[in-house]
Amino acid sequence: MKIDKKIIIKVLKKERAKEEAIRKRNEYLLEECLQQSYYAYKKDWRGACEALGKEEDCNLPSSTSERLNRLFKECRDECFRKYPID
């Protein structure tokens, strides 16, 4: 059985196009996810400052800032797991 080279090339091009579309979609969704993570982080930081009666970009106690930073990193890491681009 002989396989036509044109058919193989056509199938490979379709596969590449599909992979590229998935990569572009993931790039977009990754950026959205990272932005949402950052906005949530800033909102949580602001809320913690307000709870202490301070300005919104205050210096928080280290236990609070470390917790917020850890949560932010976990959210960002989850974005990279959900939307791989390579």
C-alpha positions as CSV (number, residue, x, y, z in Angstrom):
1,M,0.0,0.0,0.0
2,K,1.5,3.3,-1.1
3,I,0.7,6.4,0.9
4,D,0.5,9.7,-1.0
5,K,3.0,12.2,0.2
6,K,0.5,15.0,-0.4
7,I,-1.9,13.4,2.0
8,I,0.8,13.1,4.6
9,I,1.9,16.7,4.2
10,K,-1.7,17.9,4.4
11,V,-2.3,15.9,7.6
12,L,0.9,17.2,9.2
13,K,0.0,20.8,8.3
14,K,-3.4,20.4,9.9
15,E,-1.8,19.0,13.0
16,R,0.7,21.9,13.2
17,A,-2.1,24.4,12.7
18,K,-4.1,22.7,15.5
19,E,-1.1,22.8,17.8
20,E,-0.4,26.4,17.0
21,A,-4.1,27.3,17.7
22,I,-3.9,25.5,21.1
23,R,-0.7,27.3,21.9
24,K,-2.1,30.7,21.0
25,R,-5.3,30.0,23.0
26,N,-3.2,28.9,26.0
27,E,-1.0,32.1,25.7
28,Y,-4.2,34.2,25.9
29,L,-5.7,32.2,28.8
30,L,-2.4,32.2,30.6
31,E,-2.2,36.0,30.4
32,E,-5.8,36.3,31.6
33,C,-5.2,33.9,34.5
34,L,-2.0,35.7,35.6
35,Q,-3.8,39.1,35.5
36,Q,-6.6,37.8,37.6
37,S,-4.1,36.3,40.1
38,Y,-2.4,39.7,40.3
39,Y,-5.7,41.6,40.8
40,A,-6.8,39.2,43.5
41,Y,-3.4,39.6,45.2
42,K,-3.6,43.4,45.1
43,K,-7.2,43.3,46.4
44,D,-6.2,41.0,49.2
45,W,-3.3,43.2,50.1
46,R,-5.5,46.3,50.1
47,G,-8.1,44.5,52.2
48,A,-5.4,43.5,54.8
49,C,-4.1,47.1,54.9
50,E,-7.7,48.4,55.4
51,A,-8.3,45.9,58.1
52,L,-5.3,47.4,60.0
53,G,-6.5,50.9,59.3
54,K,-3.6,51.7,57.0
55,E,-3.2,53.0,53.5
56,E,-3.9,50.5,50.6
57,D,-0.2,49.9,49.8
58,C,1.0,49.6,53.4
59,N,3.7,47.5,54.8
60,L,2.0,44.5,56.3
61,P,3.3,42.3,59.1
62,S,5.6,39.7,57.7
63,S,3.3,36.8,58.5
64,T,0.5,38.4,56.5
65,S,2.7,39.5,53.6
66,E,4.3,36.1,53.5
67,R,0.9,34.4,53.4
68,L,-0.4,36.7,50.6
69,N,2.8,36.2,48.6
70,R,2.6,32.5,49.0
71,L,-1.0,32.4,47.8
72,F,-0.1,34.7,44.9
73,K,2.7,32.4,43.9
74,E,0.4,29.3,44.2
75,C,-2.2,31.0,41.9
76,R,0.4,31.9,39.4
77,D,1.9,28.4,39.4
78,E,-1.6,27.0,38.8
79,C,-2.0,29.3,35.8
80,F,1.2,27.9,34.3
81,R,0.0,24.3,35.0
82,K,-3.5,24.9,33.4
83,Y,-2.2,26.8,30.4
84,P,1.1,25.4,29.2
85,I,2.6,27.2,26.2
86,D,5.5,25.1,25.3
